């Protein structure tokens, strides 16, 4: 009789136990889903992967598009051997660097970029390739033609383009302003003291005296030996105090080596940075252009 009563109680309680187990499973599943949703390294901002040291800022959707496809900002970090080229796919482009590669996405870099191919490269309008690190180098070496579309921009410390023909459409830009890297070893070109003098380069930097008598002048002259083919960064301006030891940063470097025609309807800049209240302005960098026809 006791055994039968025990069996009867188990039959009666079994549905309640199943409901309790089901409730626990649902609760556990909800907890796991919540943990996954807030785990680091997830997708954010329209499918941009933020794990493994990559970073995307703010909204990644661009106002400009081509063929109905929006442009996206993608942060690229390449760990490649020196002079090892990326592929068109790694640039989020369409096509091949050995035929024609169309770059239709904004690229935000945190290291040097080297692009090589035997075909053509097209950067569509309103697309930017940006490496905002002092001395960061973007090199494009194409056997065919390179076209930089309207309002497209390449921004880095050093920019090198080598191509059969290079076309820069209206309002396009190659900009190395205030992104200069380390100065030559013989001199920094940066003024000493706290008078806020300008950085030196092909000439001595401007003097900005705060006192009637001073031994501190503008930055030293350097790079005279390479003026025929300039390839030096500009130097930092002098500071105004012990807290502000330097002013504006030096300009970067640009080299355009074109075998045939360079069609330039945009801008190429390597200006020094404005020191503002922190000191003197940095000196400009270097721009070297070689083409059969400009």
Order of alpha helices (4+ residues) and beta strands (2+ residues): alpha-beta-beta-beta-beta-beta-beta-beta-beta-beta-beta-beta-beta-beta-beta-beta-beta-beta-beta-beta-beta
